[in-house]
Amino acid sequence: MDKQKIFSNLNLFKGDSDTICEDASIWIDGNIIKYAGPSSEFTNTSHNIERVDLGGKTVIPGMTESHAHISYTNNGPLELDKTPIEEAMIKTVDNARIMLGSGFTSAISFGSVHRIDVFLRDAINSGQIAGPRLLAGGRDICAIGGNADTYPDHAKPQTEGLAMITDGPWEIRKAVRSLWKNGVDVVKVMIDGELISLQGRPGDLGYKDEEVEALVDEAHRKKMKVACHARSAEAVKQAVRSGIDFIGHANYIDSEALDLLIENKDRVYVGPAIAWEMAFLKNAEKMGYKSDSREVIEYQKELEETISSYKKMKEAGIKILVGGDYGLDIAPHGTYAKDLEHYVNLFGFSNAEALHSATSLGGEAMGNDGLLGTLEEGKLADLVIIDGNPLEDITVLQDHKKIKAVMKDGLIYQGLTNKINPYLNENL
Ligand SMILES: [Zn+2]
C-alpha cells in the first residue's frame, strides 16, 4: 500500500475558487489527493497514517512556470548562447532544484540551450535530481535574420547558438522532426523580434504564414506543443492563425488580434513574460543604456502597451499564464513568483486571480490528463506549504524562507533553495 499522510490545521486555497478554507485537512495516498477540504467534514480514524499539524500555514496547489528557460544561466540577455554546454548543464541542475524549491512544481519550456531540457526532464522523472515536472524544449526555431539569429555571419561564436536557423516549409519540418527525434515536448519558434536585437524588432516577422503553418502542422502531427515569441499584433495574428498553443509576450494587441484570440480562447494560452521589461527598465543604466536612450524609451512604451493589451485580454477571458523568461542576470532563477506581484500591480489581477494563473490555469496548460493545478480528490499531490497568506500578501510567495515545503508527486522537499546542503531537513 502506498504511504498515506494527513495534513491538518491549515488554510487551504484549492485553486477551484477564489477563497481560502480555514481549518482544512488534506489526505494524501501515495501521490494522489484523497481529500482536500474543511476538517469538519473529514473523518479518518485509521492509526497507520502519518499526521502532520501545519499550525495554520497556507497550502496552495503547486505553481506552473509557463515560460521557462531552466538552462539559461543567469547571464546577460545578449549572451544566452555563450555558456559552454558543460557549465550550462551543471547550472541547469541547480536551477531546476531552485525552481521546485520556489513552489513551482511544473514548467513549460520556452526553449533550451544545447539539448539540455530533454536530459533534465528525464533525470527529474527518474528521481535522480530535484526539479519541476517539465515539458522539455529544444533549441529555438528561427528564420535567417530572426530574433535568435544573433550574429552577423563574420562574427559567429564557437557554440551552436540558441536557435536552429531554418527557412522554408520543408527545412522547418526537418528541424521539427529532429527536435522530436531528440525527445522534445515543446517546439519554440521566433515569430518576431525584440527591441534590443540587432536584427528583427517587434513587428518584423521572420517567417511567411506557410512556414509557421508547416512548423505547427509537423509539431502537432508528432504530438508536440508549439510555443512562440510574438510581440506585435501581426505576430500574434500569425501565431493564432497557425494554431500555436502558447503565445509568449503578445504586447501590442489590436482589435483584430483580440478578436482572433477570443475566437480561439479555448485552446490558446498567452503570457507576457513581463519580468524582462520590468527588469530591463530597472537595470538599464547598469546595462549601459542611458535613461533617454532609444531602448529605454521604447521599452517604457512597450510596458505601457503591454498593460493595456493584458487588461483587454483579461477582460475578454483569454487564458493568461504566469511565467517570465527568468534565468537572466537581471531576472535570476528563484525569483519566478515576482510574476504574480506584477500581474496584481500592472494588469489589475486580484491576488486570487494571479494565483489561479499560476496554479489551475498553469496545471491545465501542462496537460497531464487534467490531474494538475488544483487540490481536489483524485488529483496529483503537488502543493506548496506557505508560512503566510498569499491572498492577503502576494509577495509572500517570493520569500524562500516562507516556503516551508513543496510536495511534488507525493514527495516532500524542504530547503531546496538553500545554497548549502539544499536537502537539509527542517521541521514543518
Ligand atoms: Zn523566452
Residues whose N, C-alpha, C, O or C-beta is under 5 A from the ligand:
A	BS01	ZN	F110 D325
